[in-house]
Amino acid sequence: MPEIGNVEHSSKTYGKFREESTMKLECSDLPIYQDARWWKGNLHMHSLWSDGDDFPEMVAAWYKSEGYHFISFSEHDRVQEGSYWIDAEGEECYAEGVVCALPRYRELFGENWVEERVTEGRRQVRVKPIHEYRPLLEEPGRFLILQGEEITATHREGRHWLNATNIWDAIPPQTGQDSVEVMQNVVAAADAQAQETGRRTMLYLNHPNYNWNALAEDVIQVEQLRFMEIHTACNSTHSYGDNLHPGAERIWDIALAFRLGVLGTGVMYGIATDDSHQYHEPLASTAPGRAWVMVRSHTLTPEGLLGALDRGDFYASTGVTLRDVHADGSGIFLDIQGEEGVEYITEFRGTLRGFDASSTPILDDDGTPIRTTARHSEDIGKVIAEASGLQPFYEFSGEEIYVRATVISNKPHPNPHTPDDIEKAWIQPMSMVNNAPSTG
């Protein structure tokens, strides 16, 4: 990462950064790799533009310094544009975030970068929009910042949150009569903006178990929704579920089985994200650096990354690294980058043709059905095969509707989602509905 603190942030210097950032890149400026490579990124994060506790350029600088190649801010129902001043002291100062962040902000970016004012007796600081700080941090072929948004979707029984990535402008919060309708409304609004702007975008369902907001039965019905978070590192999102609610990974399997094996509506991909909010305590419950995606692309560009995501050419991780993921007509091959002293078990999970599609509602103590994903057959998402070692292989039998893999290490996660959490990786499902492996 450049030594930002040594940059003279005068208006003249900033003007130079701004001018250079708008220049058209020559082909030689943008690395294009003959062989696609892996890029590490986080698609769900917050700053002082919404309910995060640090300035966006501070957050971006942290991810860059930690070896990430791309990030996408996802502020609640807004993008990082416009004039935005927040109180820097007193009772209105957001969650002490500014108090904690300002000294380090000045240290890293310099006094001339930080803008402050006093209005109506209150000291305030300006939170800069994305187009102002991007030129300081982005580097072709090394680090990319995408604009995103976390869209609130409210229906009569609750609320969902969906992330749109690489958008141009904020998409308004959506409402609907029920869960399926409101998610469809978000999909339609995101598609409309993508069509209007000509930008490749990505939309996915966030943390289905936060406030137990999303049921597998609802996700199954939203055909155009092709991504969901299967692991959200924020502790309150309950990624592993509880005795009444299945984990997000189980919701994913149920959705895959019915979408691919019954309705024929296409695959759904699973991502892992930080959903980071807290940047001053390394082991905070919403700290950064706990879950990410590894995307295989020839270029570090929005088009390259989102195209690979759309093809399913990526995996999700909380610490396990893969050298390669490969599927052909014979099966699925993984090449795990092992760590000394760490053991790995790979579970190949899937659903076979003719699976038991029945389900039963989950009842409370009074025998009344509760709003949660029903109890489905263990035929769905079962462990079809298991392998140890660094190069596991699964051979297709032809009976699979889909197969995916979870690589499970015995290495404890440094900031666990639950006390016994360990580092894992999730490989995207290979659909076999047409007797040939395909992620699309």
Helices and strands as residue ranges (DSSP letters): G 4-6, H 11-22, G 27-29, E 37-42, H 56-65, E 70-76, E 85-87, G 94-96, H 97-109, E 116-119, E 122-126, H 130-137, E 144-155, E 158-165, E 174-175, H 179-197, E 202-205, G 210-212, H 216-221, E 227-232, G 235-237, H 248-258, I 259-263, E 269-273, E 292-297, H 302-311, E 314-317, E 322-327, E 331-336, E 344-352, E 359-360, E 375-376, E 382-388, E 393-395, E 400-412, E 422-431
